[in-house]
Amino acid sequence: MTHRTIPCGPENPLRVVVVGAGSMGQRWLATVTATPETELVGIVDLDLDAARRSAAGLGRPDLPVGSDAVALAADTGAQACVNVTVPVAHHPITTAALFAGLPVLGEKPSADTLARSLSLAAASEVSGELFMVSQSRRWNPQLFALHGMLGELGAIGTLTTEFFKAPRFGGFREEMAYPLLIDMAIHAFDSARFLLGADPVSAYCQAYNPPWSWYDGDAAASAVFEMEGGTRYAYNGSWCSPGAETSWNGTWRASGEKGSALWDGDNEPMLVADVEPAERPRSPYSDIGGALWAFVESLRTGSTPMGEVHENTMSLAMVEAAVQSARTGQRVLVDDVLDQAYAAALREETRADVRAALTGWPSVRGALVPQHQPPPAAASA
Ligand SMILES: NC(=O)c1ccc[n+]([C@@H]2O[C@H](COP(=O)([O-])OP(=O)(O)OC[C@H]3O[C@@H](n4cnc5c(N)ncnc54)[C@H](O)[C@@H]3O)[C@@H](O)[C@H]2O)c1
């Protein structure tokens, strides 16, 4: 998909409002402030005191604040918005921003449901504005190195992630039905798609809650995805697993025709194979700074970044497929999940132009095919 470009860079930084001054919002405010290519011009939150406190915390008590992203963007001459609100607010805020002529960099998940993510993909098409999802772990240089190693292993039979941690968040995560699958596993699922360069075909998942769990919902899950080309991706995780915790990225193993690659999620990955190492492009920036860099670069050049909403939506489809399988006990076809979400998107859509764009899609999977181009300035290992 092509999007409107905006001339911007260190000489003429992109003017940005950050929407959502919660805990992740603080990280975004610091990142937007520290990036030479962006200028923070306002903070939006329904809780105006939280927005004011955040402005004061940055040493800028006079920074404009507001409770409506589009209105504050108009007042401040903002050119883009970063949406770091709670998932349920992603769809309304991003839709309003796109149709007000503001490209959006949004926190994961793209939307609170797959159907609303499809709506946002269509809204991006109709408005001609870029909507990129910051799937922050995609930009980890070690993950890029692992990606290069998989390319050296020939065909990949199995890819696995083990994720075992014991955080005590309090709040919404401890009350959700599937906290691990919905709030966390999307990072690993998205990384698996990146590593394999393949999208999911089916999911089988069991979710459960160990007896000592401090979560109301299922804090543990084991999921197996069949990916395009036949590779199996197996995810095994728990959010109530004290002792020998893995990294926040999880522990990874790829088993291929010519050998294996291992990554503990914190240190450089390791190739255990008798092959000539090839060039391994790395992300020049990591974490949310990497996503912000890619967003600005794509606005400047017109390239399509990783995380662009069409491409990213398939990671949310993996989450919904896993949850549906956990609920029903059945293996679930991702195409069925996409079709159900598409029907819901058409039913729920309130904008005629967005519904017309959705109706024009030849197929849901066809509309979502990966469209990203390689990062323009990727450095070599
Ligand atoms: N990439 C990561 O590693 C990572 C880590 C944590 C959170 N996140 C994501 O970041 C997002 C925010 O999470 P959080 O932990 O900061 O949540 P939070 O609850 O701490 O903060 C959310 C803020 O959004 C505000 N808000 C809610 N609805 C709004 C609306 N309609 N308009 C304006 N403001 C509104 C709330 O008042 C609150 O201040 C979520 O989507 C979450 O999944 C990502």
The ligand as an ORCA input file, in Angstrom:
! r2SCAN-3c Opt
* xyz 0 1
  N       5.704     -3.163     23.574
  C       5.718     -3.451     24.854
  O       6.636     -4.083     25.325
  C       4.569     -2.984     25.719
  C       4.700     -2.989     27.112
  C       3.627     -2.501     27.887
  C       2.449     -2.074     27.267
  N       2.349     -2.108     25.910
  C       1.104     -1.655     25.226
  O       0.991     -0.238     25.412
  C      -0.386      0.122     25.520
  C      -0.605      0.913     26.811
  O      -0.269      0.110     27.918
  P       0.051      0.738     29.354
  O       0.640     -0.361     30.171
  O       0.790      2.024     29.200
  O      -1.444      1.056     29.886
  P      -1.852      2.127     31.004
  O      -3.179      1.691     31.484
  O      -0.727      2.304     31.992
  O      -1.967      3.523     30.203
  C      -2.928      3.774     29.226
  C      -3.300      5.258     29.239
  O      -4.228      5.486     28.177
  C      -5.172      6.436     28.636
  N      -6.375      6.327     27.818
  C      -7.289      5.330     27.798
  N      -8.255      5.595     26.877
  C      -7.920      6.782     26.310
  C      -8.516      7.572     25.290
  N      -9.648      7.180     24.680
  N      -7.917      8.730     24.949
  C      -6.786      9.134     25.567
  N      -6.165      8.413     26.546
  C      -6.735      7.250     26.910
  C      -5.400      6.055     30.086
  O      -5.962      7.149     30.815
  C      -3.980      5.707     30.522
  O      -3.295      6.837     31.043
  C      -1.200     -1.193     25.449
  O      -1.673     -1.382     24.145
  C      -0.154     -2.252     25.811
  O      -0.432     -3.510     25.218
  C       3.391     -2.543     25.131
*
